[in-house]
Amino acid sequence: MAEDILLRMSDITKTFPGVKALDHVSFELQAGTVHALMGENGAGKSTLMKCLFGIYAKDSGHIYLEGKEIDFKSSKEALENGVAMVHQELNQALKRSVMDNIWLGRYPVKGGIMVDEAKMYKDTKAIFEELGINVDPKRIMSTMPVSQRQMVEIAKAVSYNSKVIVFDEPTSSLTEEEVEHLFHIINMLRDRGVGIIYISHKMAEIKRISDYITIMRDGGYVTTKPSKELEVADIIRYMVGRELTNQFPPKDNVVGPVSLEVEGLTAQYSLLKDVSFVAHQGEVLGLAGLDGSGRTETLENIFGNATRKSGTIKLNGKVCHNRNPRESIKNGFALLTEERRATGIFAIENIRDNTVISSLKKHLHFGLLSEKSMREDTQWSIDAMHTKTPSQETKIRALSGGNQQKVIIGRWLLTEPEVLLLDEPTRGIDVGAKYEIYQLILDLAKRGKTVLVVSSEMPELLGICDRILVMSGGRLAGEVDAKTATQEEIMTLAAKYV
């Protein structure tokens, strides 16, 4: 009903050099509802929300909050007027404490000049208790896993007593238990009359949590319907403009002899202890487990991205010391990291620089970098990955999260690795792009490459892997055959050493 409309965005347009990101998009949010915003990577979802939040200046159109026209010039202005946003890519002061991050820019003071640390601690504890978040307000952000940092960001949004909260891929780094906790918080906010805008590519989540669904495609508005009126197949058809019958490509890779041998892998500064396994040529090997189980640490220690206390790594029978990433790349290894913003992209550089950065030696001609060679390889990556970008000169930060991920994968493929280590390769990526990445992984396996995949989504591991190793408490808890294993079997192993 018209009187229930909390937020109205009308005919919003936004153009970046070479691309029309938003083409006369309209959107309405009712108070006390969860409204999902869906579309492929690059559809314009995050851009629309950034126009609302004051990060981008819209080119034209109107935005009304509670009937009053608004045009925020900064995120600070948006927050002060009751609009908060939990971003997909966390941008936090990692060397500061949890409570510093929550109250940054609005510290409580005493005596007019001194930060009131006691009040800040007390207020943070009160918010955490209200939301059921078990985090020490004095803990330094960098010492916490991504999932806990995400919950802190959610608490920060709630602390503003916002009328509208935008959640952009909020569960991409959360465990199943944490997702349930988040949904409890969202339902509590909805009951208070807060309007929630929920961006996600996870169909089951959307169907479960949302009241309404708006779908965008290629920067334009497609449709808005009550969630209960849309089946998953309908959502996919609206998003991609075509039927997508299979979630995973057919697996027809042939597993060959052992290529990678890991024995007694133990980390210096994490819980990883005595992990041993083998992987074969042409095999996609999954790593499952709960958050903090040691999945990421396994990949980082193999790649030399973390300090290894002991253990042996062999590739095709030859010992690889892999003391650092440079040595690992030289030995035929590549690592796609979990957090693309923090450890994946060079945000201020363009697509070409981000693509060729790990394979610069092959572009050297008489001691100078060949512009022609770099352009050719970058274009191959763009074409192979179906990356949506206006040009090679486009800054990578201007791309959607999914397209940034494609650039990074293309970067590593250009190093021609024998072993590809993928940590959450489809996090924050739409259903169509996921299928393309799954196909790419299986194509690499068919070419005899060895692929290790860490994923929090068990259906993904079961759908693309040949075997799955299950981590628990920093140790290898067991191994299952992906063709016959069940999610229950994997979860039982994941809890073995917890």
C-alpha positions in Angstrom: 0.0 0.0 0.0 1.2 3.5 -0.8 1.3 4.6 2.9 3.5 1.7 3.7 6.2 2.7 1.1 9.3 3.5 3.1 11.7 4.0 0.2 11.0 4.9 -3.4 13.7 5.1 -6.1 12.3 6.4 -9.4 14.0 6.3 -12.9 17.5 6.1 -11.6 20.3 6.2 -14.2 24.0 5.9 -13.8 26.7 5.8 -16.5 30.4 5.0 -16.1 32.9 5.4 -19.0 31.8 3.0 -21.7 28.9 1.4 -19.8 25.4 2.3 -18.7 25.2 0.7 -15.3 21.6 1.8 -14.5 19.0 2.5 -17.2 15.9 4.2 -15.6 15.6 1.7 -12.7 12.7 2.1 -10.2 12.4 0.3 -6.9 10.1 0.5 -3.9 10.5 -0.9 -0.3 7.8 -1.3 2.2 8.3 -0.8 5.9 8.6 -4.1 7.9 9.5 -6.2 4.8 12.5 -8.0 3.4 12.9 -7.2 -0.3 15.4 -9.2 -2.2 17.3 -7.6 -5.1 18.5 -10.2 -7.6 20.4 -10.3 -10.9 23.5 -11.5 -12.5 26.9 -10.0 -11.7 26.9 -6.6 -13.5 23.1 -6.3 -13.5 23.3 -3.1 -11.5 22.2 -4.2 -8.0 25.1 -2.9 -6.0 25.3 0.2 -8.2 21.7 1.1 -7.4 22.3 0.7 -3.7 25.4 2.8 -3.8 23.4 5.5 -5.5 21.0 5.3 -2.5 23.9 5.2 0.1 25.7 8.2 -1.3 28.8 6.3 -2.6 27.8 7.1 -6.2 26.1 10.2 -7.5 23.2 9.2 -9.7 23.0 10.9 -13.2 19.2 11.3 -13.0 16.1 10.2 -11.2 14.6 10.7 -7.7 14.9 9.0 -4.3 12.3 9.4 -1.6 12.6 8.3 2.1 9.3 8.4 4.0 7.9 10.6 1.3 10.8 13.2 1.5 13.2 13.5 -1.4 16.8 12.7 -0.5 20.1 12.8 -2.4 22.9 11.8 0.0 26.3 13.1 -0.9 28.2 10.6 1.3 27.7 7.4 3.3 28.0 9.4 6.5 25.0 11.5 5.5 23.1 8.3 4.7 23.8 6.7 8.0 22.9 9.9 9.9 19.5 9.9 8.1 18.6 6.2 8.8 20.0 4.3 5.8 22.7 1.7 6.5 24.5 -0.7 4.2 26.4 -3.9 5.0 28.8 -4.2 2.1 29.8 -7.5 0.4 33.5 -6.5 0.5 34.4 -5.6 4.0 36.2 -2.3 4.4 37.3 -2.1 8.0 40.1 -0.7 10.1 41.8 -4.0 10.8 44.4 -2.7 13.2 41.8 -1.2 15.5 39.4 -2.9 17.9 35.9 -4.1 17.3 34.4 -1.2 19.2 36.6 1.3 17.4 35.2 0.1 14.1 31.6 0.3 15.3 31.8 3.9 16.6 34.4 5.3 14.2 33.4 8.9 13.3 31.0 9.2 16.2 33.0 8.4 19.3 31.3 9.1 22.6 33.3 11.8 24.4 33.7 12.9 28.0 34.8 16.4 29.1 34.3 17.5 25.5 37.6 16.2 24.3 38.4 12.6 25.6 37.0 9.5 24.0 34.8 7.7 26.6 36.2 4.2 26.3 34.0 2.9 29.1 30.8 4.1 27.4 31.9 2.8 24.1 32.6 -0.7 25.6 29.3 -0.7 27.4 27.3 0.4 24.4 29.0 -2.2 22.2 28.3 -5.0 24.7 24.6 -3.9 24.8 24.3 -4.1 21.0 26.0 -7.5 20.9 23.8 -8.9 23.7 20.7 -7.6 21.9 21.8 -9.3 18.7 23.3 -12.4 20.4 26.8 -11.8 19.0 29.6 -13.3 21.1 32.6 -11.1 20.3 34.9 -9.2 22.6 34.5 -5.5 21.9 38.2 -4.9 22.6 39.5 -7.6 20.2 41.6 -6.4 17.2 39.7 -6.9 13.9 42.6 -8.5 12.1 42.7 -11.4 14.6 39.1 -12.5 13.7 37.9 -14.7 10.9 35.9 -13.0 8.1 32.6 -14.4 9.4 33.0 -12.7 12.8 34.0 -9.4 11.1 30.9 -9.7 9.0 28.7 -10.0 12.1 30.5 -6.9 13.5 29.6 -5.0 10.4 25.9 -6.0 10.7 26.0 -4.9 14.4 27.4 -1.5 13.3 24.5 -1.1 10.8 21.9 -1.9 13.5 23.6 0.5 15.9 22.5 3.5 13.8 18.8 2.6 14.5 18.4 2.6 10.8 15.0 2.7 9.0 16.5 1.0 5.9 19.3 -1.6 6.0 20.9 -2.9 2.8 22.6 -6.4 3.1 24.9 -7.0 0.1 25.7 -10.8 0.0 25.7 -10.9 3.8 26.1 -14.7 4.1 29.0 -15.2 1.6 31.4 -15.8 4.5 29.1 -17.2 7.2 28.7 -20.8 8.4 25.2 -22.4 8.4 24.9 -21.7 12.1 25.8 -18.0 11.6 23.3 -17.8 8.7 20.6 -18.9 11.0 21.7 -16.3 13.5 21.7 -13.6 10.8 18.1 -14.6 9.8 17.0 -14.3 13.4 18.4 -10.7 13.5 16.8 -9.8 10.2 13.4 -11.1 11.4 13.8 -9.1 14.6 14.5 -5.9 12.5 11.5 -6.6 10.2 9.2 -7.0 13.2 10.4 -3.5 14.3 9.3 -2.0 11.0 12.8 -1.7 9.5 12.9 -2.1 5.7 15.5 -4.7 4.6 17.0 -4.8 1.1 18.7 -8.2 0.7 21.1 -8.9 -2.2 22.2 -12.5 -2.6 22.7 -15.1 -5.3 21.7 -18.0 -3.0 18.2 -19.0 -4.2 17.2 -21.0 -1.1 18.1 -18.1 1.2 16.1 -15.7 -1.0 13.0 -17.9 -1.0 13.2 -18.4 2.7 13.9 -14.8 4.0 12.3 -12.5 1.5 8.7 -11.1 1.2 9.3 -9.6 -2.2 11.8 -10.1 -5.0 12.9 -7.5 -7.6 15.0 -8.8 -10.5 17.4 -6.7 -12.6 19.2 -7.5 -15.8 21.9 -5.6 -17.7 21.3 -2.4 -15.7 17.6 -2.5 -16.2 14.5 -3.3 -14.2 12.8 -6.7 -15.1 10.1 -7.4 -12.5 8.9 -7.3 -8.9 6.8 -10.1 -7.4 5.9 -11.5 -4.0 8.5 -14.2 -3.1 5.9 -16.9 -2.8 4.8 -16.4 -6.4 8.3 -17.2 -7.8 9.9 -20.6 -8.1 13.7 -20.9 -8.4 13.4 -21.7 -12.1 11.4 -18.5 -12.6 14.0 -16.4 -10.8 16.8 -17.8 -13.0 14.8 -17.3 -16.2 14.2 -13.6 -15.3 17.8 -13.1 -14.3 19.6 -14.6 -17.2 16.9 -14.3 -19.9 17.0 -18.0 -20.6 16.4 -21.4 -19.1 19.2 -22.9 -17.0 18.3 -26.5 -16.5 21.4 -27.9 -14.8 23.2 -26.3 -11.9 26.5 -28.1 -12.6 28.1 -29.1 -15.9 28.5 -32.9 -16.5 31.7 -34.3 -15.0 33.7 -36.2 -17.7 37.2 -35.7 -16.5 39.5 -38.7 -16.3 41.5 -39.0 -13.1 45.1 -39.9 -13.8 48.2 -40.7 -11.6 49.1 -39.0 -8.4 50.5 -35.5 -9.0 50.4 -33.7 -5.7 51.6 -35.3 -2.4 51.2 -33.5 0.9 52.6 -35.1 4.0 52.5 -34.0 7.6 51.6 -30.4 6.8 51.7 -28.4 10.1 51.4 -24.6 10.4 53.6 -22.4 12.5 50.9 -19.9 13.6 47.6 -21.6 13.1 45.9 -24.8 14.3 46.7 -26.8 11.2 48.4 -30.0 12.3 49.7 -33.1 10.5 47.6 -33.0 7.3 48.5 -35.6 4.7 46.7 -36.4 1.4 47.3 -37.0 -2.3 45.7 -35.5 -5.4 45.7 -36.8 -8.9 46.2 -35.3 -12.4 42.8 -34.4 -13.8 41.1 -34.5 -10.3 39.0 -31.8 -8.7 39.6 -32.3 -4.9 37.3 -30.5 -2.5 38.1 -29.3 1.0 35.0 -29.1 3.3 34.7 -28.1 6.9 33.3 -25.6 9.3 34.6 -22.0 9.5 38.0 -22.1 11.2 38.5 -25.8 10.5 41.8 -25.3 8.6 40.6 -25.4 5.0 42.0 -22.0 4.0 45.2 -22.6 6.1 45.8 -25.8 4.1 45.9 -23.9 0.8 47.9 -21.0 2.3 50.6 -23.4 3.7 50.8 -25.3 0.4 51.3 -22.0 -1.5 53.8 -20.5 1.0 51.3 -17.7 1.9 51.6 -18.8 5.6 54.6 -20.0 7.6 54.9 -23.7 7.6 56.3 -25.4 10.7 56.8 -28.8 9.0 55.6 -31.0 6.2 56.6 -32.1 2.7 55.0 -31.0 -0.6 55.8 -33.0 -3.8 54.6 -32.3 -7.3 55.1 -35.2 -9.8 57.5 -36.8 -7.3 59.7 -33.7 -6.9 59.9 -31.9 -3.6 58.6 -28.3 -3.7 59.7 -26.1 -0.9 57.1 -23.3 -1.7 58.6 -21.0 0.9 56.7 -18.0 -0.5 54.2 -17.2 -3.3 56.9 -16.3 -5.8 58.6 -19.7 -5.4 55.2 -21.5 -5.5 54.3 -19.8 -8.8 57.6 -20.8 -10.3 56.9 -24.4 -9.1 53.5 -24.5 -10.9 51.1 -23.5 -8.2 48.4 -20.8 -8.2 46.2 -19.6 -5.3 42.9 -17.8 -5.6 42.4 -16.2 -2.2 39.2 -16.1 -0.1 39.0 -12.3 0.2 39.4 -10.8 -3.3 39.2 -7.1 -2.1 42.0 -7.6 0.6 44.3 -10.1 -1.1 43.1 -10.5 -4.7 42.7 -7.3 -6.6 44.8 -4.2 -7.1 41.9 -1.9 -6.8 43.4 1.3 -8.3 44.9 -0.5 -11.3 43.1 -1.4 -14.5 41.9 -4.8 -15.8 45.1 -5.4 -17.9 47.5 -4.7 -15.0 45.4 -7.0 -12.7 45.4 -9.7 -15.4 49.1 -9.9 -16.2 50.6 -9.1 -12.9 51.5 -12.7 -12.1 52.9 -13.6 -15.5 55.0 -10.5 -16.4 58.1 -12.5 -17.3 56.4 -14.0 -20.4 55.8 -10.4 -21.6 59.4 -9.3 -21.4 61.0 -8.6 -24.8 64.7 -7.5 -24.6 64.1 -6.4 -21.0 61.0 -4.4 -21.7 57.3 -5.3 -21.2 55.5 -5.8 -24.5 52.2 -3.8 -24.5 51.0 -5.9 -27.5 51.7 -9.2 -25.7 49.9 -8.0 -22.5 46.9 -6.8 -24.4 46.6 -10.1 -26.2 46.7 -12.1 -23.0 44.3 -9.8 -21.3 41.8 -10.1 -24.2 42.1 -13.9 -24.0 41.3 -13.8 -20.3 38.3 -11.5 -20.9 37.0 -13.7 -23.7 37.6 -17.0 -21.9 36.0 -15.8 -18.6 33.2 -13.8 -20.3 34.2 -10.9 -18.2 31.8 -7.9 -18.5 34.0 -4.8 -18.8 34.0 -1.7 -21.1 37.7 -2.1 -21.8 41.0 -3.4 -20.6 41.7 0.1 -19.3 38.7 0.1 -16.9 39.7 0.2 -13.2 39.0 -3.2 -11.7 37.2 -1.6 -8.7 34.5 -0.4 -11.2 33.6 -4.0 -12.0 31.0 -6.1 -10.0 32.4 -8.6 -7.5 31.8 -11.5 -9.8 33.6 -9.9 -12.7 36.5 -9.0 -10.4 36.7 -12.7 -9.5 36.8 -13.7 -13.2 39.8 -11.3 -13.8 41.7 -13.0 -10.9 41.0 -16.5 -12.2 42.1 -15.4 -15.6 45.3 -14.0 -14.1 46.2 -17.4 -12.6 45.3 -19.3 -15.7 47.9 -17.2 -17.6 50.6 -18.6 -15.3 49.8 -22.0 -16.7 49.8 -23.8 -13.3 49.9 -27.5 -12.7 48.0 -27.1 -9.4 45.2 -24.6 -8.9 44.2 -23.8 -5.3 40.8 -22.1 -5.2 39.4 -20.7 -2.0 35.7 -19.9 -2.3 35.9 -19.4 -6.1 32.2 -18.6 -6.5 31.6 -16.5 -3.5 29.2 -13.6 -4.4 28.8 -14.8 -7.9 25.5 -15.2 -9.7 24.1 -18.5 -10.9 25.0 -18.0 -14.6 28.6 -17.0 -13.8 28.9 -19.9 -11.3 28.1 -22.4 -14.1 30.8 -20.8 -16.2 33.4 -21.1 -13.4 32.4 -24.7 -12.7 32.8 -25.5 -16.4 36.2 -23.8 -16.4 37.3 -25.9 -13.4 36.2 -29.1 -15.1 37.9 -28.1 -18.3 41.2 -27.6 -16.4 40.8 -31.0 -14.9 40.2 -32.5 -18.4 43.5 -31.0 -19.4 45.2 -33.0 -16.6 45.5 -30.1 -14.1 45.0 -30.7 -10.4 42.4 -28.5 -8.8 41.8 -28.1 -5.0 38.6 -26.3 -4.1 37.6 -24.9 -0.7 33.9 -24.1 -0.5 31.4 -23.4 2.3 28.6 -24.6 -0.1 28.4 -28.4 0.2 26.1 -28.8 -2.9 28.9 -27.1 -4.9 31.6 -29.5 -3.6 29.3 -32.5 -4.3 28.5 -31.2 -7.7 32.0 -30.5 -9.1 34.5 -32.6 -7.1 35.7 -36.2 -7.5 36.7 -36.6 -3.8 36.2 -34.3 -0.8 38.6 -34.0 2.2 36.8 -32.9 5.4 38.7 -30.7 7.8 37.9 -30.4 11.5 39.8 -28.5 14.2 42.9 -28.1 12.0 43.1 -31.8 11.2 42.0 -34.0 8.4 38.9 -35.7 9.7 38.2 -38.0 6.7 37.6 -38.4 3.0 34.4 -39.0 1.0 33.6 -39.9 -2.6 31.6 -37.0 -4.0 29.5 -39.3 -6.1 28.0 -41.1 -3.2 28.5 -38.8 -0.1 25.7 -37.0 1.6 25.8 -33.6 3.3 25.0 -35.3 6.6 28.1 -37.5 6.2 30.3 -34.5 5.6 28.9 -32.5 8.5 29.5 -35.5 10.8 33.1 -35.5 9.9 33.4 -31.7 10.1 32.4 -31.9 13.8 34.8 -34.8 14.6 37.5 -32.7 16.3 35.5 -29.6 17.3 
